[in-house]
Amino acid sequence: MSGLDLAAAYLSLNGAGVATELPGADFMERLGNCPTDMAYLVGVYPQSEDWLHWEMHPKGHEVLIMLEGRLDMTLDQDGEVTTAMLEPGRAMVVPPGVWHLARVLDPGRLLGITYGEGTQRRPI
């Protein structure tokens, strides 16, 4: 697993000390159908344009770490909307069940560590 490209594949951390590489191409489509993928997922995501949908992870926290660029992260928790800027080296923990989306201020890359089971999306 050396040389893993987190922009092209996910790394699954199962909480029991096991790390597994998962192909990233069709990951979101099979997220709910593969129990072995239900763990903390680590990936690097290019951020070149505003997100086109809200996202929510009902069963676990998501840790977002800005590697390069700047984002405004908007969180909607039970109708209370807040926004925080992410800059390189800054992190944010999104609680379970909180809808969130990003607006790109400067293009870059975002490292996400996500408990993916039950992930939902909704239009803006």
Buried (B, 14 or more C-beta within 10 A) or exposed (E): EEEEEBEEBBBBBEEEEEEEEBEBEEBEEEBBEEEEBBBBBBBBBEBEEEBEEBBBBEEBBBBBBBBBBBBBBBBBEEEEEEEEEBEEEEEBEBEEBBBBBBBBBEEBBBBBBBBBBBBEEEEE
